[in-house]
Amino acid sequence: MNGIVQGLGGVSETMLWSLYHRACEARRPDGVLQDRESSRIQSAIDYDFAGHFGEPQGSLAVRASAIDRTLRSWLKRHPEGTVVSLGEGLETQGRRVDNGRMRWLSVDLPDAIRLREVFLAPTHRFRDFAASALDQAWMEEVDPSLGVFIVAQGLLMYFAPESVRQLVVAIADRFPGCELVFDTIPRWFSDLTLLGLNQTKKYRLPPMQWGINRDEIEPTLRRWHPRVADVTFLSYQSPRGLPRLFEEMMNVIPVACNALPGLPHVKIANAVEDQPLRVMA
């Protein structure tokens, strides 16, 4: 599989980073994620995962697990709904949460979809669409009648801020009543990647153009679209060790916690008047 992987670069290569985290966490007896498919895929790829990405801390597996729980809850209310996973790469989330009735659409660049289909063949319920998430053509592939949930893991930070705004606006316009989960990085981390930040000696992180602090997320989304009805945050921190201790310390300091990564869960109202009344102080 090394020849296939060599065609990846830039943002697309980050799919191997998150795959590595999930697979390593799934192999741990105390792991937070059960994911045999990721372990199978990672084992089949000839790639220096540890050399490129270092020791896995588990945070990306925690992210996936948190979204899994949210999706399972949503699928209880929308058992035949459609989940759209933007920039999905080699994520196996659809297989982990499958209820046997839902529909799943994976959207990613052509090289990423080509690699994905080596390991995860599409079916009538699990379909692939080879395009950028910013190409709104994928929206034509979604039947919104039974509910829509959109996931963007490890994706939006790589886009320009205006591109993120346009995508969120297009989703809210096209899919009233949908739900959306994505992750964010704080401004300081975005700035570091723009200067040039190495994960290891072998791997430099792609520039992450969109950085936003936690306390900015809700007001920004509400400014972008009037149908943003509810914004909450899923738990997202390292599962163990010093990274977890550091994040727990940061979380108890109001100013400091805003400088941590976020995992917003956004609900889009069916109409502007569907939003809950908010009393302004």
Secondary structure, 3 states (H helix, E strand, C coil): CHHHHCCCCHHHHHHHHHHHHHHHHHHCCCCCCCCHHHHHHHHHCCCCHHHHHCCCCCHHHHHHHHHHHHHHHHHHHCCCCEEEEECCCCCCHHHHHCCCCCEEEEEECHHHHHHHHHHCCCCCCEEEEECCCCCHHHHHHCCHHHCEEEEECCCHHHCCHHHHHHHHHHHHHHCCCCEEEECECCHHHHHHHHHCCECCCCCECCCCCCCCCHHHHHHHHHHHCCCEEEEEECCCCCCCHHHHHHHHHHHCCHHHHCCCCECEEEEECCCHHHCCCCCCC
